Structures are given as C-alpha cells and as structure tokens.
Amino acid sequence: MIAKLTQRIKKHVPQRTCVGCREALAKRNLVRIVRTAGGVQVDPTGKIAGRGAYLHDRLACWERGLKGALQHALKVELTKEDVAHLENFMKTLPPEAETNLS
C-alpha cells in the first residue's frame, strides 16, 4: 500500500513566467535577473536577495525584456550601466537554434 502511494506523489516544481515572451516554465529553465541595492544583475544561483524577474536563455526574450518588460517587472528604471551589464550577458547566450529547454 505504501509503495502505491509513493508512486503517485509528484514533487512540486516551481513555475515562473518569462517577462520577454510570457511563457511559464520550470524555474530552473529560466535565467533570474535581480534588483539589488547595487543595481540590476544576473543571479545564476537564484538565491540573491531582491526583487527578481525571469527570462529564457533566448536572444529574442532578452531583447524584448531590455526594451521595457524587465524594468516593469523589477519596478526600477534601468541605468546605462545596468543595460550594458545585461547586454554583455546576453552576448554569451547560445544562438536560437542551440537553446535546450524542456
């Protein structure tokens, strides 16, 4: 009886929405951007304190996010330094055909 119960229990997977394309996916499949006292930065661990927003690792989502969706989600006006830092990270993303999201 206990074996049957453990087979039916599924672990909860946190879902987050990409601010670029508005698609909801598992939190681990998205890149977190966080607003801190020092400015906006990429959060690879997902544990930095501050208001966060999520983007796919797709260039199209990052371009839409930088046009204004990211500012709205983080409730902050992005400075030139913030935009430059995020654009530098965006350049390290794989081309569209190579992204591997499941």
GULUMMI-482325 format. One record per residue: x, y, z of N, C-alpha, C in turn. Coordinates in steps of 0.2 Angstrom, whole numbers, padded with zeros to 4 digits, always signed. Layout:
XYZXYZXYZ;...
END
This chain:
+0004-0006+0000+0000+0000+0000+0004+0006+0000;+0010+0006+0004+0014+0012+0004+0018+0013-0002;+0020+0008-0006+0023+0008-0012+0019+0012-0017;+0012+0010-0017+0007+0013-0022+0007+0021-0021;+0007+0023-0014+0006+0030-0013+0012+0034-0015;+0018+0031-0014+0024+0035-0016+0025+0035-0023;+0022+0031-0027+0022+0031-0034+0018+0037-0037;+0013+0038-0033+0008+0044-0036+0010+0051-0034;+0014+0051-0029+0016+0058-0026+0021+0061-0031;+0020+0067-0034+0024+0070-0038+0027+0076-0034;+0034+0078-0035+0037+0083-0032+0034+0090-0036;+0033+0095-0032+0031+0101-0034+0037+0105-0038;+0036+0107-0044+0041+0111-0047+0039+0118-0048;+0042+0123-0045+0040+0130-0045+0040+0132-0053;+0035+0136-0054+0034+0139-0061+0036+0146-0061;+0039+0149-0066+0040+0156-0067+0038+0158-0074;+0037+0164-0075+0035+0167-0082+0041+0171-0084;+0043+0170-0090+0047+0174-0094+0044+0181-0095;+0048+0186-0094+0045+0193-0095+0045+0195-0102;+0049+0191-0106+0050+0193-0113+0044+0190-0117;+0043+0183-0116+0038+0180-0120+0032+0178-0117;+0032+0179-0110+0026+0177-0106+0025+0170-0105;+0029+0165-0107+0028+0158-0106+0030+0156-0100;+0026+0152-0096+0028+0149-0090+0032+0142-0090;+0037+0142-0087+0041+0136-0087+0044+0134-0080;+0047+0129-0079+0050+0127-0073+0056+0133-0071;+0056+0134-0065+0061+0140-0063+0068+0139-0065;+0070+0132-0065+0077+0131-0066+0079+0132-0074;+0073+0132-0078+0075+0133-0085+0075+0140-0087;+0075+0145-0082+0075+0152-0084+0081+0155-0080;+0083+0161-0083+0088+0165-0080+0085+0170-0076;+0087+0171-0069+0084+0176-0065+0088+0182-0065;+0085+0188-0066+0088+0194-0065+0085+0197-0059;+0090+0200-0055+0088+0203-0048+0090+0210-0047;+0085+0214-0044+0086+0221-0042+0089+0221-0035;+0095+0224-0034+0098+0224-0028+0100+0231-0027;+0102+0233-0021+0104+0240-0019+0110+0242-0024;+0114+0237-0026+0120+0239-0030+0118+0239-0038;+0112+0238-0039+0109+0238-0046+0106+0232-0048;+0105+0231-0055+0102+0225-0058+0108+0220-0060;+0107+0214-0058+0112+0209-0060+0109+0202-0061;+0113+0198-0065+0111+0191-0066+0112+0187-0060;+0107+0183-0058+0108+0179-0052+0108+0171-0054;+0114+0169-0055+0114+0162-0058+0112+0157-0052;+0113+0158-0046+0111+0154-0041+0103+0154-0039;+0100+0160-0041+0093+0161-0039+0092+0162-0032;+0097+0164-0028+0096+0165-0021+0098+0172-0019;+0100+0176-0023+0102+0183-0021+0095+0187-0019;+0096+0190-0013+0090+0194-0010+0089+0200-0015;+0082+0201-0016+0080+0206-0020+0074+0204-0025;+0071+0209-0028+0066+0208-0032+0068+0205-0039;+0065+0199-0041+0068+0196-0047+0063+0195-0052;+0066+0194-0058+0062+0193-0064+0065+0188-0068;+0062+0184-0072+0065+0179-0076+0064+0179-0084;+0069+0177-0087+0070+0177-0094+0072+0170-0097;+0070+0168-0103+0073+0162-0106+0080+0164-0108;+0084+0159-0110+0090+0160-0112+0090+0161-0120;+0085+0164-0122+0084+0166-0130+0085+0173-0131;+0089+0175-0136+0090+0182-0138+0084+0186-0139;+0079+0183-0142+0073+0187-0143+0069+0189-0136;+0069+0184-0131+0066+0186-0125+0070+0191-0121;+0077+0191-0122+0081+0196-0119+0080+0203-0122;+0080+0203-0129+0079+0209-0132+0072+0212-0130;+0067+0209-0130+0060+0211-0128+0061+0213-0120;+0064+0210-0116+0065+0211-0109+0068+0218-0108;+0074+0219-0112+0078+0225-0111+0074+0231-0114;+0069+0230-0118+0065+0236-0121+0060+0239-0116;+0059+0235-0110+0055+0238-0106+0051+0233-0101;+0050+0227-0103+0047+0222-0099+0051+0221-0092;+0057+0221-0093+0061+0220-0087+0061+0225-0082;+0061+0231-0084+0060+0237-0080+0054+0237-0076;+0048+0235-0080+0042+0235-0077+0041+0229-0072;+0044+0223-0073+0044+0218-0069+0048+0219-0062;+0054+0223-0063+0058+0224-0057+0056+0230-0054;+0052+0234-0057+0049+0241-0054+0055+0245-0053;+0060+0246-0058+0065+0250-0057+0067+0253-0064;+0070+0259-0064+0072+0262-0071+0080+0259-0072;+0081+0256-0077+0087+0253-0078+0092+0259-0080;+0098+0259-0077+0103+0263-0079+0107+0261-0085;+0111+0265-0088+0115+0263-0094+0120+0258-0092;+0123+0258-0085+0127+0253-0083+0124+0246-0083;+0117+0246-0080+0113+0240-0079+0112+0237-0086;+0110+0241-0091+0109+0239-0098+0115+0236-0101;+0121+0239-0100+0127+0237-0103+0129+0230-0100;+0128+0229-0093+0130+0223-0090+0125+0217-0092;+0119+0219-0093+0114+0214-0096+0115+0212-0103;+0117+0217-0107+0119+0216-0114+0125+0212-0115;+0130+0213-0110+0136+0208-0110+0134+0201-0109;+0130+0200-0104+0127+0193-0103+0124+0190-0108;+0119+0195-0112+0115+0192-0117+0120+0190-0123;+0126+0193-0124+0130+0191-0129+0133+0184-0128;+0133+0182-0122+0136+0175-0120+0130+0169-0121;+0124+0171-0123+0119+0166-0123+0120+0162-0130;+0118+0156-0130+0119+0152-0136+0114+0155-0142;+0116+0154-0148+0111+0156-0153+0104+0152-0153;+0099+0155-0156+0092+0152-0155+0092+0145-0156;+0095+0142-0161+0094+0135-0163+0097+0130-0158;+0102+0133-0154+0105+0129-0149+0102+0129-0142;+0097+0133-0141+0094+0133-0134+0091+0126-0133;+0092+0124-0127+0089+0117-0125+0085+0118-0119;+0078+0119-0120+0074+0120-0114+0069+0114-0115;+0067+0111-0109+0062+0106-0109+0057+0106-0104;
END
